[in-house]
Amino acid sequence: MDAFYHYFTLTLIGIYWFLVAGVTLRVVLKRRSVSVSLAWLMIIYIIPVVGVISYFMFGELNLGRKRADRAREMFTPFGEWFSLLNECQAHTPERMDVHISPIDELCNRRIGIPTLCGNSLDLRTNPEEILESIIEDINHAQSSIKMVFYIWHPGGVADAVASALIQARKRGVEVKLLLDSAGSPRFFRSSWYTMMLDAGIEVRQALSVKPWRMFLRRLDLRQHRKIIVIDDDVAYTGSMNLVDPKYFKQDSGVGQWIDIMIRVTGPTVNVLSAIHSWDWEVETGKRELPRIPECPLIEAERPLPIQVVPSGPGMPDHLISQVLTVAIHQSKHTVRITTPYFVPSADLTETLKTTAQRGINVELIIPHKNDSLMVQWASRAFYTELLEAGVKIYEFDGGLLHTKSVVIDDLFCLVGTVNMDMRSLWLNFEVSLAVEDQEFTHQMDHLQKQYIKQSYPIDLVEWQERPIRNRVLERFYYLFNPLL
């Protein structure tokens, strides 16, 4: 019996050794950031067994065979639809300024989506105002409502949105709702889910979470977009999930979530509608592309060019990251960023440091308290090198600052669903709007300055005197940055 256990133990050790060796080779041979590869190797070797399992679950961008096959088949027809936008009257490169022109060229070449003029934007910053505006537009819907969200959390005014959707369906409006499976578990357990289905609303779970699929698809890959499109005439996007902050995560100890949404009209609505159609087809296999906008332009109107920048599996790799880098490198005076989750790649870290070192005023606003302690500690691991390079860091103390925005030179801005972490920039389904309009950018600039008034600056000298315990926690959680 002792001999049996001896050989059984040796066999298990041998199997584990081959697994570790195989995963190590996979990590080394995979083409990606060296820092990410090193982090994964440390996880694999420091945490036996769990490290290997974690790599199988989270280590590679794996959409799953069925969805990946659909995405490959979809790229050509969607690309053809996007390319037709170049013939739209709203695509007028001559009316674009220096900040957005290279982004138009980049996105056009990589995914076929051009920058379109002739839009209007309304910035909404109050959660009740946002939800009431959405309800009003739903109540005026005539033909279709399309929605995709990471989180739908029942309660408060969010329930009034659900009721408005049911009433819209009863009067004959087609309603398609796509919600992330991991982000919206309370919705799928609520009575609203059943009532919507009974009313005839098409509700789909995006990227359903099933542990037995860990070897077939990356489980933490998430549908993180927030898009509403009504009659292909009005759209919303931004950082806010379909939640009433007064009823959402009240026991997390971080305060209410601070968000924005942007109400869009004009040709960009059709592009956001197409992004929803992409997500819907990935999940259901059903295709329904919106009409191509005609959008006659009046020369006297301010052009208000908007570039829609989507990302996610099946779309060109790292597109949003590239747009962000191009935008920051063009800055002449200021770069100000708000993000709830700050765990940047080595490339983004160097971009921010280099920008500050060439004399640009670079400001970073992030929450003082975060709903993820791992992210909170990992974020602070970057403070020292950024502060030493001249980046100004502010910690917001008025709730969980969830707004994702970048304002450059008070002339150009990026707003949307994208956090400054590798998950958003490399993995998830995300969407961002690149906007070159002085009036709208002034509004974003003013909002960011209001955030700074509710923040306190991090002083380099004081930061360097923080306790050793804090430094240890920062470096420990930094090791897990591929998972954050």
C-alpha positions in Angstrom: 0.0 0.0 0.0 2.9 2.4 0.8 4.4 1.7 -2.6 1.0 2.5 -4.2 0.8 5.9 -2.5 4.4 6.6 -3.3 3.9 6.0 -7.0 0.5 7.8 -7.0 2.2 10.8 -5.4 5.0 10.8 -7.9 2.4 10.5 -10.7 0.5 13.6 -9.5 3.8 15.5 -9.1 4.7 14.5 -12.7 1.4 15.5 -14.1 1.5 18.9 -12.2 5.1 19.5 -13.5 4.0 18.9 -17.1 1.1 21.2 -16.6 3.3 24.0 -15.2 5.9 23.4 -17.9 3.2 23.5 -20.6 1.5 26.7 -19.2 4.9 28.3 -18.8 5.8 27.7 -22.5 2.3 29.0 -23.4 2.9 32.2 -21.4 6.4 32.7 -22.9 5.4 32.1 -26.5 2.2 34.2 -26.4 2.9 37.6 -28.0 1.9 40.2 -25.4 3.3 42.7 -22.9 6.4 41.4 -21.1 5.0 42.8 -17.8 1.8 40.8 -18.2 3.8 37.6 -19.0 6.0 38.1 -16.0 3.0 38.7 -13.7 1.4 35.5 -14.9 4.6 33.5 -14.4 4.8 34.8 -10.8 1.2 33.9 -10.1 1.7 30.4 -11.5 4.9 29.7 -9.4 4.0 31.6 -6.2 0.5 30.0 -5.9 0.8 26.3 -6.8 -2.2 24.7 -8.5 -4.4 27.8 -8.1 -2.0 29.7 -10.4 -2.3 27.2 -13.2 -6.1 27.0 -12.8 -6.3 30.8 -12.9 -4.3 30.9 -16.1 -6.7 28.4 -17.7 -9.7 30.5 -16.6 -8.3 34.0 -17.2 -5.0 33.9 -19.0 -6.0 34.2 -22.6 -8.6 36.1 -24.6 -10.9 33.2 -25.5 -14.4 34.1 -26.6 -15.5 30.5 -27.1 -15.7 28.6 -30.3 -19.3 29.5 -31.3 -19.0 33.2 -30.6 -15.5 33.4 -32.1 -16.8 31.7 -35.4 -19.7 34.2 -35.5 -17.4 37.2 -34.9 -15.1 36.1 -37.8 -18.1 35.6 -40.1 -19.6 39.0 -39.1 -16.5 41.1 -39.6 -16.8 41.3 -43.4 -20.5 42.3 -43.6 -20.2 44.7 -40.8 -17.0 46.1 -42.3 -18.9 46.7 -45.5 -21.7 48.5 -43.7 -19.2 50.6 -41.8 -17.3 51.5 -45.0 -20.5 52.8 -46.6 -20.4 55.6 -44.0 -17.5 57.1 -45.8 -20.0 58.0 -48.6 -22.4 59.5 -46.1 -22.7 63.3 -46.2 -21.8 63.4 -42.5 -18.2 62.2 -43.3 -16.5 65.5 -44.0 -12.8 65.2 -43.2 -12.3 68.8 -44.3 -14.4 70.0 -41.3 -12.3 68.1 -38.8 -9.5 69.6 -36.7 -6.1 68.3 -35.8 -7.0 66.2 -32.8 -9.6 64.0 -34.4 -8.2 63.7 -38.0 -5.5 61.0 -37.1 -8.1 59.1 -35.0 -10.5 59.2 -38.0 -7.7 57.7 -40.2 -6.7 55.1 -37.6 -10.3 53.8 -37.0 -11.1 54.0 -40.7 -8.1 51.8 -41.6 -8.5 49.3 -38.8 -12.3 48.8 -38.5 -13.8 50.9 -41.3 -15.7 53.4 -39.0 -15.2 57.0 -40.0 -15.7 60.1 -37.9 -19.1 61.6 -38.6 -20.2 65.2 -38.3 -23.6 66.8 -37.8 -24.3 65.4 -34.3 -25.7 66.9 -31.1 -24.6 66.0 -27.6 -26.2 66.6 -24.2 -24.1 65.8 -21.2 -26.2 64.4 -18.3 -24.5 64.2 -14.8 -27.4 63.7 -12.4 -28.6 60.1 -12.1 -32.3 60.9 -11.7 -32.1 63.3 -14.6 -30.4 60.6 -16.7 -33.0 58.0 -15.9 -36.0 60.4 -16.4 -34.6 61.4 -19.7 -34.3 57.8 -20.8 -37.8 57.1 -19.7 -39.1 60.1 -21.6 -37.4 59.0 -24.8 -38.7 55.4 -24.3 -42.2 56.8 -23.9 -41.9 58.5 -27.3 -40.4 55.4 -29.1 -42.3 54.4 -32.3 -40.5 51.4 -33.7 -37.5 50.0 -31.8 -35.5 50.2 -28.6 -32.1 48.5 -28.3 -30.2 48.3 -25.1 -26.9 46.7 -23.9 -25.6 47.1 -20.3 -23.1 45.5 -18.0 -25.3 46.0 -14.9 -29.1 46.3 -14.5 -29.9 46.5 -10.8 -33.6 46.6 -9.9 -34.7 49.3 -7.5 -35.7 53.0 -7.5 -36.0 54.8 -10.8 -34.4 51.8 -12.6 -37.8 50.0 -12.0 -39.6 52.9 -13.8 -37.3 52.3 -16.8 -38.3 48.7 -16.8 -42.0 49.6 -16.6 -41.5 52.1 -19.5 -40.0 49.3 -21.6 -42.9 47.0 -20.9 -45.4 49.7 -21.8 -43.5 50.4 -25.1 -43.6 46.7 -26.0 -47.4 46.6 -25.3 -47.9 49.4 -27.9 -45.9 47.5 -30.5 -42.4 48.8 -30.1 -39.7 46.1 -30.7 -37.4 45.9 -27.6 -34.1 44.1 -27.5 -32.2 44.0 -24.2 -28.7 42.5 -23.8 -27.3 42.3 -20.3 -24.0 40.8 -19.1 -24.6 37.6 -17.2 -22.0 38.3 -14.4 -22.9 42.0 -14.1 -26.7 41.6 -13.8 -27.4 38.5 -11.7 -30.0 40.3 -9.5 -32.0 41.4 -12.6 -32.2 37.8 -13.9 -33.4 36.6 -10.5 -36.0 39.4 -10.2 -39.6 39.5 -11.2 -38.8 42.2 -13.8 -37.0 39.6 -16.0 -40.1 37.4 -16.0 -42.4 40.3 -16.6 -40.3 41.5 -19.6 -40.3 38.1 -21.2 -44.1 37.8 -20.7 -44.5 41.2 -22.4 -42.6 40.0 -25.4 -39.3 41.8 -24.8 -36.3 40.0 -26.1 -33.9 39.7 -23.2 -30.5 37.9 -23.6 -27.7 37.1 -21.2 -24.3 38.1 -22.6 -21.4 35.7 -21.9 -23.2 33.5 -19.5 -21.1 32.4 -16.5 -20.8 28.6 -16.2 -17.8 27.2 -14.3 -17.7 24.1 -16.5 -16.9 26.4 -19.5 -13.6 27.4 -17.9 -11.6 25.4 -20.5 -13.8 26.6 -23.4 -14.0 30.4 -22.8 -12.4 33.0 -20.6 -14.9 33.4 -17.7 -14.0 37.0 -16.8 -14.5 38.3 -20.3 -17.4 40.8 -19.9 -19.9 42.8 -22.0 -19.1 46.2 -20.5 -20.8 48.5 -23.0 -23.6 50.8 -22.0 -25.7 51.7 -25.1 -29.4 52.7 -25.6 -30.7 53.3 -29.2 -34.3 54.5 -29.7 -35.8 54.4 -33.2 -32.2 54.8 -34.6 -32.8 58.5 -33.9 -31.7 59.0 -30.3 -28.9 57.2 -28.4 -27.3 57.2 -25.0 -23.8 56.0 -23.9 -21.5 56.7 -21.1 -20.3 55.3 -17.8 -23.6 54.7 -16.0 -25.2 51.3 -15.7 -28.9 50.9 -15.6 -29.1 51.5 -11.8 -30.5 54.0 -9.4 -27.4 54.9 -7.3 -29.6 55.3 -4.2 -30.4 51.6 -4.4 -27.1 50.2 -5.7 -24.2 48.8 -3.5 -25.3 50.8 -0.5 -23.4 48.5 1.8 -20.0 48.7 0.0 -18.7 51.6 2.0 -17.7 53.7 -1.0 -20.7 56.1 -1.2 -22.9 56.6 -4.2 -21.5 56.0 -7.7 -20.8 59.2 -9.7 -21.5 58.7 -13.4 -22.4 60.5 -16.6 -24.4 59.6 -19.7 -24.5 61.4 -23.0 -27.6 61.8 -25.1 -26.7 61.7 -28.8 -28.6 62.6 -31.9 -27.4 62.6 -35.5 -25.5 60.1 -37.7 -23.5 58.7 -34.8 -26.7 57.1 -33.5 -26.6 54.7 -36.4 -23.1 53.7 -35.6 -24.0 52.9 -31.9 -27.0 51.0 -33.3 -24.6 48.9 -35.4 -22.5 48.2 -32.4 -25.6 46.9 -30.6 -26.4 44.8 -33.6 -22.9 43.4 -33.5 -23.3 42.4 -29.8 -26.7 40.9 -30.5 -25.5 38.8 -33.3 -22.5 37.5 -31.3 -25.0 36.2 -28.7 -27.9 35.1 -30.9 -26.6 34.6 -34.4 -29.3 37.0 -35.7 -28.3 39.9 -37.9 -30.1 43.2 -38.2 -28.0 46.2 -39.3 -29.5 49.7 -39.1 -30.0 52.0 -42.1 -27.2 54.1 -43.5 -27.7 57.7 -42.3 -28.1 60.3 -45.0 -27.7 63.3 -42.7 -27.6 66.4 -45.0 -25.4 69.0 -43.4 -25.9 72.8 -43.1 -22.6 74.7 -43.5 -23.6 77.1 -40.7 -23.9 74.3 -38.2 -20.9 73.6 -36.0 -19.6 70.2 -37.3 -19.4 68.4 -33.9 -17.4 65.4 -35.3 -17.7 62.1 -33.3 -15.6 59.0 -33.7 -17.2 55.9 -32.3 -14.4 53.5 -31.0 -15.6 50.0 -30.1 -13.4 47.2 -28.9 -13.7 43.6 -27.9 -13.1 40.1 -29.1 -13.6 39.8 -32.9 -12.8 43.5 -33.4 -9.3 44.8 -34.1 -7.0 44.3 -31.1 -6.2 47.2 -28.8 -8.1 49.9 -30.9 -9.2 52.0 -27.9 -5.8 51.8 -26.4 -4.3 53.0 -29.7 -6.8 55.9 -29.9 -6.0 56.9 -26.3 -2.2 56.9 -27.0 -2.6 58.9 -30.2 -4.8 61.5 -28.4 -2.4 61.9 -25.4 0.6 62.2 -27.7 -1.1 65.1 -29.5 -1.6 67.1 -26.3 0.0 70.6 -26.2 -1.1 71.9 -22.8 -3.2 69.6 -20.6 -4.4 65.9 -20.2 -6.9 65.2 -17.5 -8.2 61.7 -16.8 -11.0 60.4 -14.6 -11.3 56.6 -14.1 -12.6 54.4 -11.2 -10.1 51.6 -11.9 -6.5 52.5 -12.7 -4.2 49.6 -13.3 -2.5 50.7 -16.5 -0.3 48.7 -18.8 3.4 49.5 -19.0 2.9 51.3 -22.3 0.2 53.5 -20.9 2.2 54.2 -17.8 5.2 55.3 -20.0 2.9 57.4 -22.2 1.6 59.4 -19.1 5.1 59.8 -17.7 6.6 60.9 -21.0 3.7 63.4 -21.5 4.3 65.0 -18.1 8.0 65.1 -18.7 7.6 67.1 -21.8 5.9 69.8 -19.8 2.2 68.9 -20.3 0.0 69.3 -17.3 -1.2 65.7 -16.7 -3.8 65.2 -14.0 -5.3 61.9 -12.9 -8.5 61.7 -10.8 -9.5 58.4 -9.2 -11.6 57.4 -6.2 -10.2 57.5 -2.7 -12.3 54.4 -1.8 -12.9 51.7 -4.4 -15.4 48.8 -4.4 -12.4 46.5 -5.3 -9.7 46.5 -2.6 -7.4 44.6 -5.0 -7.7 47.4 -7.6 -7.3 50.1 -4.9 -4.0 48.7 -3.7 -2.7 47.8 -7.2 -3.5 51.4 -8.4 -1.4 52.9 -5.7 1.6 50.8 -6.8 1.9 53.3 -9.7 1.7 56.5 -7.7 5.4 56.9 -7.0 6.8 56.7 -10.5 3.9 58.9 -11.9 4.4 61.5 -9.2 8.1 61.6 -9.8 7.5 62.1 -13.5 5.3 65.1 -12.7 1.8 63.6 -13.0 -0.7 65.2 -10.6 -2.9 62.6 -8.8 -6.1 63.5 -7.0 -8.2 61.1 -4.9 -11.9 61.8 -5.2 -13.7 61.7 -1.8 -17.3 62.3 -2.9 -18.3 58.8 -3.6 -17.1 56.2 -6.1 -16.1 58.3 -9.1 -17.2 56.0 -12.0 -16.9 58.5 -14.8 -14.5 57.5 -17.6 -13.2 60.6 -19.4 -10.2 62.1 -20.9 -10.0 65.8 -21.7 -7.1 67.1 -23.8 -6.2 70.8 -24.3 -9.8 71.8 -23.5 -10.5 71.0 -27.2 -10.9 67.3 -27.5 -12.3 64.5 -25.2 -12.9 60.8 -24.9 -15.9 59.6 -23.0 -17.5 56.2 -22.7 -17.2 52.9 -20.8 -13.5 52.4 -20.8 -11.5 52.2 -17.5 -7.8 52.8 -17.5 -6.9 49.2 -16.9 -5.9 46.2 -19.0 -9.3 44.6 -18.7 -11.0 47.5 -20.4 -8.3 48.3 -22.9 -7.5 44.8 -23.9 -10.3 42.4 -23.1 -13.9 43.5 -22.6 -16.5 44.7 -25.0 -16.3 48.5 -24.6 -17.2 51.6 -26.5 -15.8 55.1 -26.4 -16.7 58.4 -28.2 -13.9 60.6 -29.4 -15.4 64.2 -29.6 -13.8 67.3 -31.0 -16.1 70.1 -30.1 -15.1 73.0 -27.9 -18.5 73.6 -26.3 -19.0 70.0 -25.3 -15.3 69.7 -24.2 -15.7 72.8 -22.0 -18.6 71.0 -20.2 -16.4 68.0 -19.6 -13.5 70.2 -18.5 -15.8 72.0 -16.0 -17.2 68.7 -14.7 -13.6 67.3 -14.1 -12.7 70.5 -12.3 -15.7 70.0 -10.1 -14.4 66.5 -9.3 -11.0 68.0 -8.4 -12.8 70.3 -5.9 -14.1 67.2 -4.1 -10.7 65.5 -4.2 -7.4 66.0 -2.4 -4.0 65.9 -4.1 -1.4 63.2 -3.4 1.9 64.9 -2.3 5.0 63.0 -3.3 6.9 63.7 -0.1 4.0 62.6 2.1 3.4 59.6 -0.1 7.0 58.4 0.3 6.5 58.3 4.0 3.5 55.9 3.9 3.8 52.8 6.1 5.8 49.7 5.0 2.6 47.7 5.3 1.0 49.8 2.6 4.0 49.3 0.3 3.8 45.5 0.8 0.1 45.4 -0.1 0.6 47.6 -3.1 3.3 45.4 -4.6 1.5 42.2 -3.7 -1.7 43.2 -5.4 0.3 44.6 -8.3 1.3 41.1 -9.1 -2.3 40.3 -9.9 -2.7 43.1 -12.4 -3.5 40.7 -15.3 -6.6 39.7 -13.4 -7.7 43.2 -12.5 
